[in-house]
Amino acid sequence: MKAFVLTGLKKMAQHEVPAPRIVNDDDVLLRVAVVGVCGSDVHYYTSGRIGSQVVNYPFTVGHECAAVVEAVGQGVTRVRPGDRVAIEPAMSCWACDQCLEGRPHTCRRLRFLGCPGQAQGCLSEFIVMPETSCFPIPAAMTLEQAALSEPLSIGVYAAKLSELGAGARIGILGSGPIGLSVLLAARAAGAGPVYMTDRLDARVKIARSAGAAWAGNTASEDVVAEITAAEPLLLDVVFECCGRQEAVDQAVTLLKPGGKLMMVGIPAVDRIALTIDLARRKELCFQNVRRQNHCLQEALNLIMERAAPVDFMVTHRFAFEETPAAFALVEGYRDGVVKAMVTMAGDKA
């Protein structure tokens, strides 16, 4: 089968690779329909690693996808051939202490789609996933929407983990797909007003149109002064969604005493520093957000109920053969890109 693989830093090539086979009773063979290019995929593309997870070339990335069921193992009851499905990229063991404690996303034996050392990604014609990772979608849902349920589920999980109250005053630093997903999830949970930032004017504009009460460009505005003027008692929760040191610094200043900083973004560096004097005196809570946990179906429900309209995030579409161009576009933040979607041959989103 055809797959696009990383062959070096900022290098991709289409290869013929062995097609996956059903081995276990709970395996589902899937024909991939659409793949969203995620920021973490781009980390592997540009740097060959995220922290301790290092690419061993050649390697196929990609984990945001929707697919059509081709065949199922003899023990599968959740889906059948022909079903269209959204994919939960985490493949948990369901037997370790983390899984039994309700934390399959930090499973001791976790395998994650498109994660080095764990599993090849979905930028290929076919993949095999356990049935627990396959979520049937209704006829009214598009395949693009199904693929977008994966980043949205991260937003849902981050909002739930923050314990947002109705009317909570929140900041979202970084208005890419994850920041926008947090916005949708937080608004669906009743939070507001929402203040958002980004370094790109196009994303600031999109944040405003997607429901932010205020959005500003950190490169040209004093966003801390602007938000503080609007909220002199400061913010209840700030979601750091860009993985940048300056965003962490801004969050510490913007949070009220007893506020919570949700660390959602993936930094390109190995260490992030804190202004500990201010953070300590405010008694701030710092919470890392690791992907998503039992939130994919909730994300799908929000899309179907139109409580989280996600379609606006898809700004660019590419054919499978144009995958390298999609990665180059996202890596360069060009042409106002938010989400680039790769459509496999013969499929309609």
C-alpha positions in Angstrom: 0.0 0.0 0.0 1.0 3.7 -0.3 2.2 5.7 2.7 3.9 9.0 3.1 6.9 8.6 5.4 9.4 10.9 7.0 12.9 10.2 5.6 14.8 13.0 7.3 14.3 16.5 8.7 11.7 18.3 6.6 11.8 15.4 4.1 8.9 13.2 3.1 8.5 10.6 0.4 5.7 8.3 -0.8 6.7 4.6 -0.2 5.2 1.3 -0.9 4.9 -0.4 2.5 3.3 -3.7 3.6 -0.4 -3.5 4.2 -1.5 -4.1 7.8 -3.4 -7.3 8.6 -6.0 -8.3 11.2 -4.2 -10.4 13.8 -6.2 -10.0 17.0 -9.9 -10.8 17.5 -10.6 -7.1 18.3 -8.7 -5.7 15.3 -10.4 -3.5 12.8 -8.9 -3.0 9.3 -9.6 0.6 8.2 -9.4 2.4 4.8 -8.2 5.9 5.8 -10.3 8.6 4.3 -9.0 12.0 5.6 -6.0 13.0 7.8 -5.6 16.3 9.6 -2.0 17.6 9.8 -1.4 18.3 13.6 1.2 20.5 15.2 2.8 17.4 16.8 3.2 15.8 13.4 5.0 19.0 12.3 7.3 18.7 15.4 8.5 15.3 14.1 8.7 16.7 10.6 10.9 19.7 11.6 12.8 18.4 14.6 12.6 14.6 14.4 11.5 14.4 18.0 9.2 15.6 20.7 11.2 15.4 23.9 12.3 11.8 24.4 10.2 10.5 21.5 12.7 10.4 18.6 11.9 9.4 15.1 13.7 6.4 13.6 13.5 6.9 9.9 11.6 6.1 7.8 8.5 6.7 9.8 4.8 7.5 9.1 3.2 10.2 11.2 -0.4 11.2 11.5 -3.0 10.5 14.1 -6.0 12.8 13.3 -8.1 10.8 10.9 -11.5 9.4 9.9 -11.8 6.1 8.0 -14.1 3.4 6.6 -14.2 -0.1 8.0 -12.9 -2.7 5.6 -12.9 -5.8 7.7 -13.1 -6.8 11.4 -11.7 -9.5 13.7 -14.0 -12.2 14.8 -14.5 -10.7 18.3 -15.5 -7.2 17.0 -19.1 -6.1 17.8 -18.8 -2.3 17.8 -18.4 -1.7 14.1 -18.9 -3.6 10.8 -17.6 -3.3 7.3 -18.8 -0.2 5.6 -19.1 1.9 8.7 -17.6 5.3 8.8 -15.6 6.0 12.0 -13.7 8.6 13.9 -10.5 7.3 15.4 -9.2 7.6 18.9 -5.4 7.4 18.3 -4.6 6.0 21.8 -4.4 2.2 22.0 -4.5 1.3 25.7 -4.0 -2.1 27.3 -7.0 -1.7 29.6 -5.3 -3.8 32.3 -2.6 -1.8 33.9 -3.0 0.4 37.0 -3.5 3.6 34.9 -6.2 2.0 32.8 -8.0 0.6 35.8 -7.9 4.0 37.5 -9.7 5.5 34.5 -6.5 6.9 32.9 -6.1 4.9 29.7 -4.4 8.0 28.1 -1.4 7.4 30.4 -1.5 3.6 30.0 1.7 1.9 31.0 1.8 0.1 27.7 0.2 2.8 25.6 0.6 2.7 21.8 -0.3 5.9 20.0 -0.9 6.3 16.3 2.0 8.1 14.7 4.1 8.2 17.8 7.8 7.0 17.4 8.5 3.8 19.1 4.8 3.0 19.5 2.9 2.8 16.2 3.2 4.0 12.6 0.8 6.8 11.7 -2.3 7.1 9.5 -0.8 8.8 6.4 -1.3 5.6 4.6 -4.1 3.8 2.7 -4.9 1.4 5.5 -4.4 1.1 9.2 -5.4 -1.5 11.8 -6.8 -0.3 15.1 -8.5 -2.0 18.1 -12.3 -1.7 18.1 -12.1 0.5 21.2 -10.4 3.1 19.1 -13.2 3.1 16.5 -16.2 5.4 17.0 -19.1 5.1 14.4 -20.3 8.4 13.1 -23.9 9.2 11.8 -24.7 9.8 8.2 -25.1 13.5 8.8 -21.5 13.9 10.0 -18.8 14.5 7.4 -15.5 12.6 7.5 -13.7 15.9 8.0 -15.8 16.6 11.1 -15.0 13.2 12.4 -11.3 13.8 12.0 -11.6 17.1 13.8 -13.2 15.4 16.7 -9.7 14.3 17.8 -8.3 17.8 18.4 -11.7 18.9 19.7 -11.6 16.1 22.3 -8.3 17.6 23.6 -10.2 20.8 24.1 -13.0 19.0 25.8 -10.6 17.2 28.1 -8.7 20.4 28.9 -11.9 22.2 29.8 -13.2 19.4 32.0 -9.9 19.1 33.8 -9.9 22.8 34.5 -13.2 22.5 36.3 -14.6 25.5 34.6 -17.6 27.1 36.3 -20.4 28.8 34.4 -19.3 32.3 33.4 -15.6 31.6 34.2 -13.3 34.2 32.8 -10.7 32.4 30.8 -7.7 33.1 28.6 -6.5 31.0 25.7 -2.9 31.7 24.6 -2.4 30.4 21.1 -5.3 30.4 18.6 -4.3 27.4 16.5 -6.4 24.3 16.2 -6.0 23.3 19.8 -6.6 26.7 21.2 -9.7 27.0 19.0 -10.8 23.6 20.2 -10.5 24.7 23.8 -12.6 27.8 22.9 -15.4 25.7 21.5 -15.3 23.3 24.4 -15.2 26.0 27.0 -18.1 27.9 25.4 -20.1 24.7 25.2 -19.4 24.3 29.0 -20.8 27.8 29.7 -17.5 29.6 30.2 -17.1 33.3 29.2 -15.9 35.8 28.5 -12.9 34.2 26.6 -9.8 36.2 25.8 -7.4 34.8 23.1 -4.0 35.6 21.7 -1.8 34.6 18.9 1.2 35.9 16.9 -0.6 35.7 13.6 -3.2 38.3 12.5 -5.2 35.7 10.6 -5.6 33.5 13.6 -6.5 36.5 15.8 -9.3 37.3 13.3 -10.5 33.7 13.3 -10.5 33.6 17.2 -12.8 36.6 17.2 -15.2 35.2 14.6 -15.3 31.8 16.5 -16.6 33.4 19.7 -13.7 35.0 21.6 -14.9 38.1 23.5 -11.5 39.7 22.7 -8.4 38.6 20.7 -5.1 40.2 20.2 -1.7 39.8 18.5 1.2 39.4 21.0 3.6 40.7 18.4 2.0 44.1 18.1 -0.1 44.6 21.3 0.4 44.5 25.0 -2.1 41.7 25.5 -1.5 41.5 29.2 -2.4 45.2 29.7 -5.4 44.9 27.4 -6.9 41.9 29.2 -6.1 43.3 32.6 -7.9 46.5 31.7 -11.0 44.5 30.8 -10.7 42.1 33.7 -9.1 44.0 36.7 -9.8 41.0 39.0 -7.9 38.8 36.5 -8.8 35.4 35.0 -10.0 32.2 36.6 -8.3 29.9 34.1 -5.7 30.3 31.4 -5.0 27.6 28.8 -1.5 27.8 27.4 -1.9 26.3 23.9 1.2 27.4 22.0 4.1 25.9 24.0 6.0 29.1 24.4 7.8 30.6 27.3 6.3 34.1 26.9 2.8 32.6 27.0 3.6 30.9 30.4 4.9 34.3 31.7 1.7 36.0 30.5 -0.5 33.4 32.0 1.1 33.8 35.5 0.5 37.5 35.3 -3.1 37.2 34.0 -4.3 34.6 36.5 -6.1 35.7 39.7 -5.0 34.4 43.1 -6.1 30.8 43.3 -6.3 30.6 39.5 -5.4 27.6 37.3 -2.9 27.4 34.4 -3.6 24.6 32.0 -0.5 23.5 30.1 -1.9 22.2 26.8 0.7 23.3 24.2 3.8 21.2 23.3 7.0 23.3 23.8 9.8 23.0 21.3 12.3 23.2 24.2 13.0 20.8 27.0 12.5 23.3 29.8 10.0 26.0 30.6 10.7 28.4 33.5 8.2 30.0 36.0 8.1 33.3 37.7 7.9 31.4 41.0 7.6 34.4 43.3 4.4 35.7 41.7 3.1 32.2 41.1 3.7 31.2 44.7 2.1 34.4 46.2 -0.9 33.9 44.0 -1.1 30.2 45.0 -1.6 29.2 41.3 -2.4 25.7 40.3 -0.4 24.2 37.3 -2.1 21.4 35.5 -0.6 19.5 32.5 -3.0 18.2 29.9 -2.0 15.0 28.3 -3.9 14.5 25.0 -7.5 13.4 25.9 -9.2 11.0 28.2 -12.6 9.4 27.4 -13.6 12.5 25.5 -13.8 11.5 21.8 -17.5 10.5 22.0 -18.3 13.7 23.8 -16.6 15.7 21.1 -18.5 13.9 18.4 -21.8 14.6 20.3 -20.9 18.4 20.5 -20.3 18.4 16.7 -23.6 16.6 16.0 -25.5 18.9 18.3 -23.9 21.9 16.7 -22.6 23.0 20.1 -19.1 23.0 18.7 -19.1 24.0 15.0 -15.6 22.8 13.8 -15.8 23.2 10.0 -14.3 26.7 10.0 -10.9 25.2 11.2 -10.3 23.5 7.9 -8.6 26.2 5.8 -6.7 24.1 3.3 -7.3 20.8 1.6 -4.7 18.6 -0.2 -4.8 15.3 -2.1 -2.7 12.5 -0.7 0.0 13.0 -3.3 0.3 16.6 -2.1 1.1 15.6 1.5 4.6 17.2 1.6 3.1 20.5 0.5 0.6 20.3 3.3 3.4 19.8 5.8 5.4 22.7 4.4 2.4 25.0 4.5 1.6 24.2 8.2 5.3 24.3 9.2 5.6 27.8 7.7 2.2 29.1 9.0 1.6 30.3 5.5 -1.5 31.6 3.8 -3.6 31.9 7.0 -3.5 28.1 7.6 -5.3 26.7 10.6 -6.0 23.1 9.7 -4.7 21.4 6.6 -6.6 18.3 5.7 -5.3 15.5 3.5 -7.9 13.6 1.5 -7.1 10.1 0.3 -7.8 9.1 -3.3 -11.4 8.4 -4.1 -12.8 9.7 -0.8 -15.0 12.7 -0.2 -14.8 14.5 3.1 
